[in-house]
């Protein structure tokens, strides 16, 4: 009988969960091997007896290319962030969101303050059992849905196309900066 970790039950274990794991390559299928250049690499200065600290040690080529590509991609994102198209998308976003947030916040605070300071006004009947407080509360829900609709409409009409073009341009520039790799 075997346990969930693949060993037969009742067998002695050395307590080392990594026992038997150790080759620098891992076999993934019959003819495919994954080479791990960092498997046996020590951190700089760790476990090296009598060897001075080698903080300037050589980085494997594959890792160096990845770091260089990432740095180049980071420069692309910084350049895009400073571009006129990005600034236009951000300003369109801010021109809608800041007034909308301020307006909705004041509407919410006005409802809460009125409900706590003027209970007589809020209890005034409008139609049957419906009073001002109930209508104002429903107005809060309605204004939330209207604001959501207005935001999505504004985004669709004024920002989405420019943001999508900017995204595609950024991905293309990043791909080129990394040397054509996907």
SENUBA-571257 format. One record per residue: residue in one letter; x, y, z of N, C-alpha, C, O in turn. Coordinates in Angstrom, 3 decimals. Atoms other than C-alpha are relative to their C-alpha. Example, Ala and Ser with C-alpha at 12.3 -4.5 7.8 and 13.67 -1.06 7.14 Angstrom:
% residues 2
[site "a",[0.890,-1.190,0.000],[12.300,-4.500,7.800],[0.900,1.200,0.000],[1.936,1.181,0.665]];
[site "s",[-0.820,-1.190,-0.060],[13.670,-1.060,7.140],[-0.770,1.090,0.730],[-0.261,2.198,0.899]];
END
This chain:
% residues 182
[site "x",[0.855,-1.178,0.000],[0.000,0.000,0.000],[0.894,1.231,0.000],[1.924,1.256,0.673]];
[site "x",[-0.790,-1.218,0.067],[1.288,3.475,-0.826],[-0.751,1.162,0.616],[-1.981,1.215,0.601]];
[site "x",[0.594,-1.222,-0.544],[0.729,6.803,0.885],[-0.106,1.031,-1.109],[0.234,0.765,-2.261]];
[site "x",[0.198,-1.043,1.002],[-0.045,10.042,-0.863],[1.305,0.554,-0.550],[1.305,1.166,-1.618]];
[site "x",[-1.264,-0.531,0.503],[3.644,10.930,-1.210],[0.757,-0.997,-0.860],[1.892,-0.729,-1.255]];
[site "x",[-0.613,0.929,0.934],[4.417,7.873,-3.299],[0.867,-1.056,0.652],[1.296,-1.978,-0.041]];
[site "x",[-0.815,1.004,-0.672],[6.382,5.890,-0.691],[-0.890,-1.054,0.626],[-2.021,-0.769,1.019]];
[site "x",[0.760,1.065,-0.638],[5.232,2.576,0.662],[-0.146,0.311,1.474],[0.769,0.847,2.100]];
[site "x",[0.230,-0.264,-1.414],[3.701,2.814,4.104],[0.843,-0.935,0.834],[1.065,-2.097,0.494]];
[site "x",[-0.769,0.810,-0.925],[5.775,1.623,6.970],[1.486,0.003,-0.275],[2.251,-0.567,0.502]];
[site "x",[-1.436,-0.035,0.272],[9.130,2.283,5.342],[0.616,1.155,0.742],[-0.028,2.178,0.974]];
[site "x",[-0.737,-1.032,-0.721],[11.714,4.305,7.169],[0.398,1.106,-0.959],[0.690,0.852,-2.128]];
[site "x",[-0.390,-1.153,0.798],[12.514,7.772,5.902],[1.082,0.747,0.743],[1.102,0.749,1.974]];
[site "x",[-1.075,-0.754,-0.648],[15.566,9.903,6.568],[-0.497,1.355,0.485],[0.231,2.065,1.178]];
[site "x",[0.531,-1.295,-0.398],[13.313,12.921,7.100],[0.323,1.089,-1.002],[-0.130,2.221,-0.832]];
[site "x",[-0.356,-0.977,1.025],[14.746,14.695,4.049],[-1.002,-0.076,-1.137],[-1.007,-1.061,-1.876]];
[site "x",[1.002,0.067,1.063],[11.895,15.554,1.683],[0.605,0.081,-1.390],[-0.062,-0.267,-2.364]];
[site "x",[-0.640,-0.151,1.301],[14.369,16.228,-1.128],[0.915,-1.177,-0.321],[1.703,-1.112,-1.264]];
[site "x",[-0.829,1.165,0.247],[16.014,12.815,-0.920],[-0.347,-0.582,-1.362],[-1.521,-0.786,-1.673]];
[site "x",[0.213,0.541,1.325],[16.452,11.430,-4.402],[-0.217,1.062,-1.059],[-0.271,0.740,-2.246]];
[site "x",[0.161,-1.089,0.949],[15.950,14.809,-6.023],[1.334,0.716,-0.056],[1.832,1.163,0.977]];
[site "x",[-1.296,-0.630,-0.020],[19.163,16.274,-7.222],[0.655,0.186,-1.343],[1.613,0.954,-1.421]];
[site "x",[-0.689,-0.267,1.266],[20.076,16.097,-10.877],[-0.268,1.428,-0.450],[-1.307,2.014,-0.145]];
[site "x",[0.123,-1.383,0.456],[20.641,19.447,-12.509],[-1.005,0.134,-1.128],[-1.319,1.251,-1.539]];
[site "x",[1.036,-0.074,1.021],[18.099,18.566,-15.157],[-1.168,-0.876,0.446],[-0.995,-1.860,1.166]];
[site "x",[1.206,0.731,-0.360],[14.575,17.332,-14.783],[-0.570,-0.587,-1.268],[-0.729,0.115,-2.266]];
[site "x",[0.587,0.640,1.169],[13.108,14.822,-17.188],[-1.493,0.242,0.026],[-2.166,-0.115,0.993]];
[site "x",[1.419,-0.283,0.061],[9.671,15.949,-18.280],[-0.741,-0.997,-0.879],[-1.928,-1.239,-0.660]];
[site "x",[0.592,1.053,0.825],[8.992,13.329,-20.948],[1.130,-0.879,-0.485],[2.270,-0.720,-0.051]];
[site "x",[-0.996,0.971,0.437],[10.820,10.560,-22.758],[1.235,0.657,-0.615],[2.353,0.241,-0.310]];
[site "x",[-1.167,-0.602,0.628],[13.059,12.830,-24.854],[0.119,1.490,0.233],[0.786,2.168,-0.550]];
[site "x",[-0.114,-1.423,-0.264],[12.684,16.279,-23.329],[0.572,0.201,1.395],[0.085,-0.395,2.355]];
[site "x",[-0.610,-0.280,-1.290],[14.895,17.594,-20.521],[0.007,1.505,0.216],[0.244,2.280,-0.710]];
[site "x",[0.000,-1.408,-0.367],[14.644,20.898,-18.726],[1.265,0.276,0.789],[1.450,-0.258,1.882]];
[site "x",[-1.252,-0.347,-0.670],[18.022,22.345,-17.812],[-0.234,1.172,0.937],[-0.821,2.174,0.529]];
[site "x",[0.151,-1.064,-0.980],[18.078,24.480,-14.662],[1.386,0.525,0.348],[2.116,-0.121,1.100]];
[site "x",[-1.353,-0.513,-0.249],[21.199,26.697,-14.606],[0.207,0.449,1.438],[1.352,0.625,1.854]];
[site "x",[-0.135,-0.486,-1.367],[20.492,27.821,-11.033],[-0.074,-1.108,1.035],[0.031,-0.835,2.231]];
[site "x",[0.245,1.067,-0.949],[19.993,24.393,-9.477],[1.137,-0.152,1.014],[0.896,-0.216,2.220]];
[site "x",[-1.131,0.200,-0.901],[23.472,23.984,-8.048],[0.799,1.274,0.236],[1.861,1.226,0.857]];
[site "x",[-0.711,-1.256,-0.183],[24.504,27.628,-8.103],[-0.207,0.509,1.417],[-1.328,0.539,1.923]];
[site "x",[0.077,-0.549,-1.345],[25.316,29.084,-4.709],[-0.161,1.510,-0.072],[0.302,2.155,-1.013]];
[site "x",[0.071,-1.447,-0.088],[24.436,32.580,-3.707],[1.406,0.524,0.253],[2.240,-0.168,0.838]];
[site "x",[-1.325,-0.571,-0.113],[27.416,34.863,-3.771],[0.492,-0.013,1.449],[-0.112,0.611,2.320]];
[site "x",[-0.613,0.025,-1.319],[29.613,34.114,-0.754],[-0.586,-1.033,0.945],[-0.111,-1.151,2.074]];
[site "x",[0.632,0.983,-0.883],[27.396,31.355,0.668],[0.575,-1.390,-0.265],[0.590,-1.861,-1.402]];
[site "x",[-0.470,1.378,0.091],[28.895,27.963,1.340],[1.325,-0.152,-0.702],[1.713,-1.274,-1.028]];
[site "x",[-1.279,0.061,0.690],[32.195,28.809,-0.292],[1.095,0.156,1.037],[1.353,1.253,1.533]];
[site "x",[-1.035,-0.011,-1.015],[34.955,27.877,2.074],[1.313,0.459,-0.621],[1.765,-0.095,-1.623]];
[site "x",[-1.307,-0.479,0.449],[38.183,29.832,1.610],[-0.036,0.775,-1.297],[1.020,1.095,-1.842]];
[site "x",[0.111,-0.753,1.244],[36.890,31.665,-1.433],[-0.505,1.388,0.362],[-1.509,1.510,1.063]];
[site "x",[0.476,-1.344,-0.312],[36.582,35.445,-1.220],[-1.376,0.249,-0.606],[-1.796,-0.442,-1.534]];
[site "x",[1.328,-0.356,0.476],[33.193,37.036,-1.768],[0.074,0.358,-1.477],[0.862,1.212,-1.883]];
[site "x",[-0.015,-0.224,1.447],[32.464,36.965,-5.479],[-1.281,0.692,-0.419],[-2.068,0.153,-1.197]];
[site "x",[1.244,-0.708,0.315],[29.739,39.557,-5.693],[-0.067,0.390,-1.465],[-1.166,0.606,-1.977]];
[site "x",[0.000,-0.340,1.412],[30.763,40.385,-9.248],[0.087,-1.231,-0.867],[0.574,-1.150,-1.995]];
[site "x",[-0.120,1.245,0.745],[30.515,36.772,-10.373],[-0.840,0.047,-1.273],[-1.758,0.857,-1.400]];
[site "x",[0.633,0.042,1.306],[29.364,35.925,-13.857],[-1.416,-0.561,0.113],[-1.636,-1.588,0.755]];
[site "x",[1.384,0.445,0.048],[25.620,35.591,-14.413],[-0.157,-0.828,-1.265],[0.351,-0.436,-2.315]];
[site "x",[0.195,0.799,1.209],[24.575,32.824,-16.818],[-0.637,0.829,-1.117],[-1.415,1.747,-0.856]];
[site "x",[0.421,-0.795,1.155],[23.849,34.119,-20.314],[-1.517,0.092,-0.127],[-2.051,1.155,-0.445]];
[site "x",[1.460,-0.027,0.142],[20.181,33.135,-20.338],[-0.622,0.988,0.980],[-1.544,1.723,0.626]];
[site "x",[0.533,-0.921,-1.008],[19.523,35.060,-17.141],[0.362,1.441,-0.353],[-0.461,2.340,-0.184]];
[site "x",[-0.442,-1.339,0.365],[21.533,38.070,-18.343],[-0.865,0.550,-1.130],[-1.243,1.721,-1.101]];
[site "x",[0.851,-0.444,1.104],[19.499,38.233,-21.577],[-1.391,0.351,0.492],[-1.990,1.321,0.030]];
[site "x",[1.317,-0.279,-0.545],[16.263,38.062,-19.584],[-0.011,1.314,0.762],[-0.965,2.085,0.657]];
[site "x",[-0.091,-1.242,-0.768],[17.402,40.882,-17.283],[0.139,1.190,-0.947],[-0.502,2.221,-0.745]];
[site "x",[-0.164,-1.086,0.971],[18.537,43.021,-20.232],[-1.309,0.276,-0.727],[-1.656,1.436,-0.949]];
[site "x",[1.286,-0.168,0.666],[15.207,42.418,-22.000],[-1.024,0.652,0.913],[-1.815,1.483,0.466]];
[site "x",[0.936,-0.591,-0.956],[13.255,43.289,-18.845],[0.321,1.479,0.214],[-0.587,2.303,0.321]];
[site "x",[-0.383,-1.402,-0.170],[15.241,46.504,-18.400],[-0.408,0.820,-1.222],[-0.873,1.952,-1.090]];
[site "x",[0.410,-0.700,1.221],[14.597,47.452,-22.021],[-1.519,0.163,-0.037],[-2.025,1.204,-0.453]];
[site "x",[1.460,-0.090,-0.040],[10.895,46.673,-21.581],[-0.450,1.044,1.012],[-1.421,1.763,0.778]];
[site "x",[0.348,-1.009,-1.011],[10.795,48.808,-18.444],[0.182,1.401,-0.570],[-0.620,2.291,-0.288]];
[site "x",[-0.220,-1.297,0.632],[12.236,51.710,-20.439],[-1.125,0.330,-0.987],[-1.501,1.492,-1.142]];
[site "x",[1.115,-0.215,0.914],[9.461,51.220,-23.008],[-1.212,0.516,0.775],[-1.879,1.458,0.346]];
[site "x",[1.159,-0.433,-0.791],[6.812,51.542,-20.294],[0.173,1.411,0.544],[-0.791,2.173,0.614]];
[site "x",[-0.249,-1.366,-0.474],[8.445,54.665,-18.894],[-0.202,0.985,-1.153],[-0.803,2.043,-0.965]];
[site "x",[0.162,-0.876,1.159],[8.573,56.189,-22.385],[-1.485,0.155,-0.365],[-1.934,1.252,-0.696]];
[site "x",[1.429,-0.067,0.306],[4.905,55.310,-22.992],[-0.716,0.849,1.034],[-1.616,1.614,0.688]];
[site "x",[0.641,-0.786,-1.054],[3.930,56.823,-19.648],[0.187,1.496,-0.219],[-0.689,2.287,0.131]];
[site "x",[-0.268,-1.417,0.246],[5.500,60.124,-20.678],[-0.516,0.467,-1.364],[-0.395,1.645,-1.702]];
[site "x",[0.459,-0.368,1.336],[3.959,60.053,-24.151],[-1.270,0.855,0.061],[-2.003,0.840,1.050]];
[site "x",[1.166,-0.866,0.096],[1.290,62.506,-25.251],[-1.296,-0.814,-0.007],[-2.285,-0.401,0.598]];
[site "x",[1.212,0.824,0.078],[-1.221,59.728,-26.006],[-0.403,-0.519,1.384],[-1.585,-0.507,1.728]];
[site "x",[0.295,0.491,-1.355],[-0.962,58.271,-22.488],[-0.520,1.129,0.877],[-1.480,0.949,1.625]];
[site "x",[0.441,-1.135,-0.808],[-1.289,61.694,-20.896],[-1.420,0.428,-0.378],[-2.193,0.844,0.484]];
[site "x",[1.359,-0.343,0.438],[-4.404,62.365,-22.978],[-1.027,-0.979,0.577],[-2.087,-0.563,1.042]];
[site "x",[0.907,0.993,-0.576],[-6.024,59.089,-21.855],[-0.181,0.251,1.492],[-1.300,0.192,2.001]];
[site "x",[0.086,-0.265,-1.443],[-5.205,59.883,-18.222],[-0.794,1.272,0.290],[-1.582,1.303,1.235]];
[site "x",[0.731,-1.240,-0.270],[-6.533,63.435,-18.459],[-1.494,-0.177,-0.280],[-2.317,0.387,0.442]];
[site "x",[1.411,0.279,0.253],[-9.811,62.206,-20.024],[-0.609,-0.779,1.166],[-1.741,-0.523,1.577]];
[site "x",[0.458,0.773,-1.157],[-10.125,59.720,-17.188],[-0.229,0.911,1.203],[-1.274,0.849,1.852]];
[site "x",[0.103,-0.892,-1.161],[-9.478,62.361,-14.537],[-1.116,1.031,-0.164],[-1.793,1.373,0.806]];
[site "x",[1.057,-0.992,0.223],[-11.844,64.878,-16.145],[-1.380,-0.560,0.273],[-2.295,0.197,0.599]];
[site "x",[1.290,0.593,-0.329],[-14.689,62.424,-15.668],[-0.052,-0.461,1.458],[-1.012,-0.162,2.167]];
[site "x",[0.058,0.665,-1.302],[-13.788,60.585,-12.466],[0.027,0.981,1.170],[-0.744,0.814,2.115]];
[site "x",[-0.114,-0.906,-1.152],[-12.799,63.472,-10.177],[-1.307,0.741,0.260],[-1.765,0.737,1.402]];
[site "x",[1.294,-0.639,-0.286],[-16.032,65.491,-10.625],[-1.079,-1.007,0.404],[-1.910,-0.705,1.260]];
[site "x",[1.007,1.006,-0.340],[-18.116,62.294,-10.480],[0.157,-0.465,1.444],[-0.836,-0.612,2.156]];
[site "x",[-0.237,0.431,-1.385],[-16.509,61.170,-7.220],[-0.387,1.105,0.975],[-1.029,0.841,1.992]];
[site "x",[0.344,-1.127,-0.888],[-16.858,64.622,-5.660],[-1.522,0.168,0.076],[-2.071,0.326,1.167]];
[site "x",[1.453,-0.146,0.016],[-20.508,64.903,-6.737],[-0.701,-1.120,0.751],[-1.615,-0.866,1.534]];
[site "x",[0.644,1.119,-0.679],[-21.431,61.426,-5.541],[0.281,0.041,1.499],[-0.598,-0.282,2.298]];
[site "x",[-0.341,-0.089,-1.422],[-19.615,61.944,-2.232],[-0.877,1.040,0.701],[-1.399,0.787,1.786]];
[site "x",[0.857,-1.027,-0.606],[-21.507,65.178,-1.547],[-1.461,-0.450,0.063],[-2.148,-0.170,1.045]];
[site "x",[1.368,0.508,0.004],[-24.809,63.540,-2.503],[-0.176,-1.015,1.137],[-1.191,-0.994,1.833]];
[site "x",[0.080,0.988,-1.077],[-24.090,60.658,-0.101],[0.045,0.677,1.374],[-0.760,0.356,2.248]];
[site "x",[-0.119,-0.699,-1.282],[-22.990,62.968,2.749],[-1.260,0.821,0.275],[-1.719,0.880,1.416]];
[site "x",[1.232,-0.772,-0.191],[-26.040,65.188,2.194],[-1.137,-0.901,0.477],[-1.918,-0.510,1.344]];
[site "x",[1.028,0.950,-0.435],[-28.297,62.146,2.546],[0.192,-0.391,1.460],[-0.761,-0.375,2.241]];
[site "x",[-0.273,0.429,-1.377],[-26.601,60.975,5.754],[-0.219,1.151,0.985],[-0.848,0.969,2.027]];
[site "x",[0.146,-1.150,-0.904],[-26.453,64.445,7.314],[-1.467,0.379,0.146],[-1.926,0.648,1.256]];
[site "x",[1.425,-0.339,-0.071],[-30.079,65.187,6.439],[-0.769,-1.041,0.806],[-1.660,-0.696,1.582]];
[site "x",[0.693,1.056,-0.744],[-31.200,61.824,7.808],[0.260,0.110,1.496],[-0.616,-0.230,2.292]];
[site "x",[-0.308,-0.092,-1.436],[-29.454,62.491,11.145],[-0.402,1.331,0.616],[-0.734,1.382,1.800]];
[site "x",[0.286,-1.313,-0.582],[-30.120,66.207,11.570],[-1.433,0.471,-0.219],[-1.919,1.321,0.527]];
[site "x",[1.376,-0.438,0.278],[-33.611,66.583,10.072],[-0.919,-1.203,-0.143],[-1.452,-1.448,-1.225]];
[site "x",[0.857,1.185,0.115],[-35.579,63.438,10.897],[-1.448,0.349,-0.324],[-2.154,-0.441,-0.950]];
[site "x",[1.368,-0.421,0.321],[-38.832,65.374,10.672],[-0.192,0.187,-1.496],[-1.215,-0.217,-2.047]];
[site "x",[0.058,-0.192,1.455],[-38.111,66.357,7.068],[0.031,-1.348,-0.719],[-0.736,-1.573,-1.656]];
[site "x",[-0.135,1.297,0.650],[-37.058,62.816,6.138],[-1.244,-0.868,0.218],[-1.529,-1.755,-0.586]];
[site "x",[1.193,0.792,-0.292],[-40.234,61.407,7.729],[-1.244,0.546,-0.685],[-2.314,-0.056,-0.589]];
[site "x",[1.151,-0.620,0.657],[-42.509,63.685,5.708],[-0.539,-0.929,-1.089],[0.205,-1.339,-1.980]];
[site "x",[0.574,0.900,1.011],[-44.913,61.524,3.678],[-0.114,0.685,-1.366],[-0.460,1.863,-1.462]];
[site "x",[0.088,-0.500,1.360],[-44.819,61.947,-0.089],[-1.240,-0.582,-0.674],[-2.014,0.136,-1.307]];
[site "x",[1.130,0.679,0.616],[-47.362,59.383,-1.233],[-0.270,-1.272,0.799],[0.515,-2.217,0.718]];
[site "x",[0.345,1.150,-0.828],[-49.027,56.911,1.136],[1.063,-0.225,1.070],[1.358,0.660,1.873]];
[site "x",[-1.035,0.349,-0.975],[-46.356,55.120,3.172],[1.398,0.394,-0.479],[2.378,0.180,0.235]];
[site "x",[-1.296,-0.407,0.562],[-43.563,56.486,0.948],[0.336,1.390,0.531],[-0.437,2.335,0.373]];
[site "x",[-0.433,-1.301,-0.529],[-41.624,59.283,2.643],[1.264,0.475,-0.702],[1.796,-0.207,-1.579]];
[site "x",[-1.191,-0.609,0.615],[-38.698,61.543,1.722],[1.230,-0.888,0.194],[2.028,-1.036,-0.731]];
[site "x",[-1.159,0.852,-0.281],[-36.142,59.212,3.378],[0.043,-1.200,-0.933],[1.107,-1.554,-1.441]];
[site "x",[0.050,1.152,0.899],[-37.284,56.239,1.320],[0.347,0.408,-1.429],[1.098,-0.289,-2.111]];
[site "x",[-0.339,-0.471,1.354],[-37.129,58.220,-1.905],[1.473,0.371,-0.118],[2.104,0.070,-1.131]];
[site "x",[-1.426,-0.352,0.032],[-33.675,59.592,-1.034],[0.872,-1.258,0.029],[1.891,-1.320,-0.659]];
[site "x",[-0.746,1.266,-0.041],[-32.449,56.070,-0.177],[-0.032,-0.709,-1.334],[0.993,-1.209,-1.797]];
[site "x",[0.099,0.591,1.338],[-33.744,54.720,-3.472],[0.781,0.832,-1.015],[1.354,0.300,-1.966]];
[site "x",[-0.795,-0.872,0.863],[-32.155,57.746,-5.128],[1.487,-0.302,0.084],[2.215,-0.141,-0.895]];
[site "x",[-1.406,0.404,-0.139],[-28.809,56.600,-3.726],[0.298,-1.191,-0.908],[1.309,-1.204,-1.610]];
[site "x",[-0.202,1.154,0.876],[-29.192,53.254,-5.494],[-0.070,0.400,-1.463],[0.772,-0.001,-2.267]];
[site "x",[0.159,-0.431,1.385],[-30.421,54.874,-8.680],[1.214,0.800,-0.475],[1.686,0.603,-1.595]];
[site "x",[-1.164,-0.799,0.402],[-27.540,57.369,-8.716],[1.240,-0.876,-0.158],[2.094,-0.580,-0.994]];
[site "x",[-1.129,0.930,0.165],[-25.057,54.502,-8.262],[-0.061,-0.662,-1.366],[0.944,-0.734,-2.072]];
[site "x",[0.141,0.641,1.308],[-26.438,52.716,-11.306],[0.203,0.995,-1.140],[0.824,0.662,-2.149]];
[site "x",[-0.188,-1.015,1.038],[-26.560,55.931,-13.331],[1.466,0.390,-0.147],[1.958,0.580,-1.259]];
[site "x",[-1.423,-0.340,0.052],[-22.986,56.778,-12.413],[0.803,-1.123,-0.659],[1.728,-0.859,-1.426]];
[site "x",[-0.669,1.134,0.648],[-21.863,53.289,-13.424],[-0.243,0.012,-1.501],[0.684,-0.195,-2.284]];
[site "x",[0.314,-0.076,1.423],[-23.650,53.617,-16.747],[0.757,1.150,-0.669],[1.319,0.985,-1.751]];
[site "x",[-0.690,-1.167,0.575],[-22.196,57.094,-17.339],[1.500,-0.251,-0.118],[2.124,0.149,-1.100]];
[site "x",[-1.441,0.287,0.058],[-18.678,55.896,-16.514],[0.307,-0.947,-1.148],[1.239,-0.705,-1.916]];
[site "x",[-0.292,0.952,1.075],[-18.843,52.930,-18.865],[-0.231,0.627,-1.372],[0.508,0.335,-2.313]];
[site "x",[0.239,-0.692,1.270],[-20.320,55.099,-21.636],[1.142,0.965,-0.315],[1.620,1.020,-1.448]];
[site "x",[-1.112,-0.932,0.203],[-17.633,57.751,-21.152],[1.270,-0.755,-0.392],[1.996,-0.337,-1.294]];
[site "x",[-1.192,0.785,0.326],[-14.914,55.109,-21.191],[-0.082,-0.538,-1.415],[0.894,-0.479,-2.162]];
[site "x",[0.155,0.561,1.344],[-16.305,53.487,-24.323],[0.156,1.058,-1.079],[0.783,0.805,-2.107]];
[site "x",[-0.021,-1.030,1.031],[-16.694,56.761,-26.211],[1.271,0.830,-0.025],[1.661,1.316,-1.087]];
[site "x",[-1.103,-0.961,-0.062],[-13.664,58.727,-25.036],[1.376,-0.586,0.330],[2.392,0.077,0.120]];
[site "x",[-1.306,0.493,-0.431],[-10.939,56.413,-23.759],[0.366,-1.376,-0.528],[1.547,-1.626,-0.772]];
[site "x",[-0.325,1.395,0.291],[-11.186,52.753,-24.763],[0.804,-0.180,-1.279],[1.780,-0.930,-1.295]];
[site "x",[-0.709,0.174,1.268],[-10.065,53.073,-28.375],[1.443,0.493,0.113],[2.368,-0.178,-0.344]];
[site "x",[-1.357,-0.536,-0.161],[-7.074,55.279,-27.491],[0.830,-0.883,0.924],[2.016,-1.099,0.677]];
[site "x",[-0.728,0.865,-0.928],[-6.137,53.016,-24.572],[0.375,-1.317,-0.660],[1.465,-1.838,-0.421]];
[site "x",[-0.310,1.245,0.696],[-6.338,49.907,-26.756],[1.129,0.192,-1.003],[2.020,-0.651,-1.102]];
[site "x",[-1.099,-0.281,0.932],[-4.141,51.473,-29.428],[1.314,0.174,0.746],[2.358,-0.309,0.307]];
[site "x",[-1.193,-0.186,-0.817],[-1.694,52.522,-26.744],[0.517,-1.333,0.521],[1.726,-1.558,0.577]];
[site "x",[-0.394,1.324,-0.490],[-1.704,48.980,-25.351],[0.689,-0.802,-1.095],[1.731,-1.412,-0.853]];
[site "x",[-0.613,0.751,1.097],[-0.975,47.420,-28.750],[1.372,0.568,-0.357],[2.317,-0.184,-0.594]];
[site "x",[-1.298,-0.620,0.281],[1.800,49.925,-29.425],[1.023,-0.366,1.062],[2.177,-0.654,0.747]];
[site "x",[-0.907,0.334,-1.096],[3.306,49.236,-26.010],[0.456,-1.450,-0.102],[1.634,-1.749,0.093]];
[site "x",[-0.382,1.406,0.133],[3.220,45.484,-26.549],[0.973,-0.202,-1.158],[1.916,-0.985,-1.050]];
[site "x",[-0.905,0.122,1.138],[4.870,45.863,-29.950],[1.392,0.536,0.349],[2.401,-0.090,0.023]];
[site "x",[-1.283,-0.564,-0.398],[7.597,48.118,-28.544],[0.717,-0.883,1.017],[1.939,-1.019,0.970]];
[site "x",[-0.592,0.906,-0.989],[8.155,45.735,-25.627],[0.550,-1.244,-0.685],[1.638,-1.711,-0.351]];
[site "x",[-0.458,1.176,0.731],[8.419,42.785,-27.990],[1.296,0.304,-0.749],[2.216,-0.513,-0.762]];
[site "x",[-1.209,-0.386,0.711],[10.995,44.656,-30.074],[1.164,0.210,0.958],[2.301,-0.137,0.641]];
[site "x",[-1.050,-0.278,-0.979],[12.927,45.717,-26.955],[0.592,-1.286,0.551],[1.772,-1.339,0.898]];
[site "x",[-0.490,1.284,-0.524],[13.186,42.116,-25.801],[0.635,-0.850,-1.081],[1.035,-1.986,-0.827]];
[site "x",[-0.692,0.724,1.071],[14.606,41.068,-29.118],[-0.910,-0.871,-0.828],[-0.462,-1.871,-1.389]];
[site "x",[0.909,0.752,0.832],[11.527,39.797,-30.868],[-0.620,-1.194,0.668],[-1.417,-1.898,0.048]];
[site "x",[0.583,1.140,-0.703],[10.669,37.207,-28.229],[-1.417,0.336,0.428],[-1.732,1.487,0.732]];
[site "x",[1.388,-0.197,-0.446],[7.033,36.745,-27.335],[-0.031,0.079,1.443],[-1.100,0.244,2.029]];
END
